[in-house]
Amino acid sequence: MNATAPRLLVPGLRRFYDFVEPLSWALVRITAGLMLIPHGWPKLMAGVGPTAANALMKRSIAPAEPLAVVLITLETLGGLCVALGLFTRFWAAAITIEMSVIVWQHLPKFGWTGPGYEYPLFWALVMLAIALRGGGPYSLDRVIGREL
């Protein structure tokens, strides 16, 4: 792939870019995972019943309680595991599915006209990229030597 890479305007930066390239993926993965936790933590603290009532039943999504458990798990444990790079592909794929369902619930509204689909769509695509690429060189998946 490097054969088709563009020439740098400042060739002296090549060593720097080669050094930080693997770190950039860790930055994306860690940020994506940690950004999800503040969405799950209040649900975890509230409990399954209130989360089912406030997040799911008022939108006529059923079965609310089992799905509340899934939401809480994905947004807390899943977010943490993505950030750490532990079973990264599994958690990122599951979160992609969650965000896709949220997108479907918000269609056709866009964010400037009210709560819309652009934010969960963005995170669905980021998580899809993470699921496709995996944890990368700075992940617990790499430390344990296994990934999906």
C-alpha positions, -999 to +999 in steps of 0.1 A: +000+000+000+029+024+006+037+023-031+007+045-038+011+068-008+015+104-017+048+121-014+051+143+017+055+180+012+079+180+041+098+147+038+115+152+071+081+144+088+081+108+075+097+094+107+072+113+129+042+101+109+055+065+109+058+067+147+023+082+154+003+062+129-003+032+152-011+056+180-038+073+160-059+042+158-056+037+196-067+073+200-098+067+179-107+034+196-101+047+232-121+079+225-150+060+210-152+035+238-149+062+266-175+084+249-201+057+252-197+051+289-214+084+300-244+072+281-245+039+299-235+049+334-267+067+343-287+038+330-266+014+351-271+036+382-309+040+375-314+002+371-331-020+346-367-010+354-363+028+351-341+024+320-367+002+304-395+027+312-376+059+302-355+047+273-376+020+257-413+017+267-420+054+260-408+047+225-429+015+223-398-007+221-403-042+235-394-063+252-382-034+273-365-050+303-343-075+284-333-047+259-325-024+288-300-050+301-285-051+266-283-012+264-267-010+299-242-038+290-232-024+257-229+012+268-209+005+300-190-028+296-189-026+258-176+009+259-149+000+284-139-031+264-137-011+232-115+015+250-092-012+263-092-031+231-105-062+247-127-085+225-128-053+204-145-067+173-173-083+192-182-053+213-178-028+184-200-049+162-227-052+189-226-014+195-228-008+157-261-028+158-274-008+188-265+025+171-282+014+139-314+006+157-312+041+173-307+056+139-338+037+126-358+051+156-349+087+147-354+086+110-362+109+091-353+136+116-319+153+114-303+169+145-310+205+135-347+198+135-349+180+168-333+148+182-321+131+150-301+103+136-268+120+127-251+114+161-259+077+164-252+073+127-217+088+132-210+065+162-224+034+143-200+041+115-170+047+139-179+014+157-182-004+123-147+008+114-134-004+147-152-038+143-136-042+108-101-032+119-100-046+154-081-033+184-049-025+167-013-026+180-021-010+214-049-032+226-055-060+251-064-082+222-028-078+210-015-085+245-035-118+248-028-127+212-064-134+203-092-116+186-123-124+166 
